[in-house]
């Protein structure tokens, strides 16, 4: 089910959770002062995720690709591990993609 809204024009709670997780991790990344090689990749992938969460229709394969980019870029930064876990859980709420 890829719909962003449920009956009654309420925001799909999965989308709300995704937006929250993306915003949280973006704040954590901005506050993390230590430099690491792939910071710009993580920032770009998080911006893509934010755009996807704001779109009228979620592209699940793109959502998963962006999550993989973020995980690859910051996966070894332990201070961001909790935010990354929450982002993965939010993406997982959308199930698997119909395309491989």
N, C-alpha and C positions, 0 to 999 in steps of 0.2 A: 504494500500500500504506500504509494508515493505522494499522497495528497498532503498538502501543507495545512489545510484547515479541516476541522470536523464540523458537523452540523451545528448551526447557530453562530457561524462566523468566528469561532474561537480559534486561536492559534493551536496547531497540533502540539501537544506537550513534548513530543520528540524533537520538534523544531526548536521549541523554547529551551529545552535541555542542551541541544547542540549550540545554540547561540550563546548560552550561558557558559558552556565549557570552552568555547572558542575565546570568548571575551576574557575569561579567567586566565587561560593559558597565555594569551597575549599580554595581559598585565604582568603575569609572573615573569615572562620572558623580558619584558621591558625593565622590570625591577632587578633582573639578574645582571649584575654589573660585570661579571667575568666574561671576557671575550672567548669565543670559540669559533672554529673555522666555518661552520655551517649555519651561523646565526641568520644570515640573510635568506638562506633557503627556508628556514623555519618561519621567518617573518612573512615571506611571500606565500608559503603554503597556508599559513594561518589567515592571511588576507583572502586567499582563494576560498577557504572554508567559510569565512565570514560572508563573502559574496554569495556563496551557494546557499547558506542559511537564510539569506535575505531574498533569494529568488522565488518566483512563483512556483517553480517546479524543481525539485531536487534531482540532481544528476548523481545517482548513487555510485556508479563507477568512479566518477570524478571525486566524489566525497571520500571514497576509500583510497584513491591514489594520493590525494592531498594528505590524508592521515598518514600514509606510509612515508611521504616526504618529511612530514613533521617528525615522525618517530625516528627516521633515519638521521635527521639533522640534530635532534636533541636527546636521543635515546640514551646517550652516555652521560648526560648532565643530571646527576642524581637530584639536585635541587628542584628540577622541573618534572620529576617522575610522577608525582601525584597528579599534577595538572594534565600530563600526558595520558595517564590512566583514565582520568575522568573524560577526556576527549574521546578516547577509544571507546569507552562505554557509551557515550552519547552517539557516536557513529554506529555502533553495534545495534542500537535501538531500531535502526532502519532495515535490519536483516541483511540478506545477501542480495547482490545485484542480479538482474536478469541477464546481463551480458557477462561474458567471461573475458 
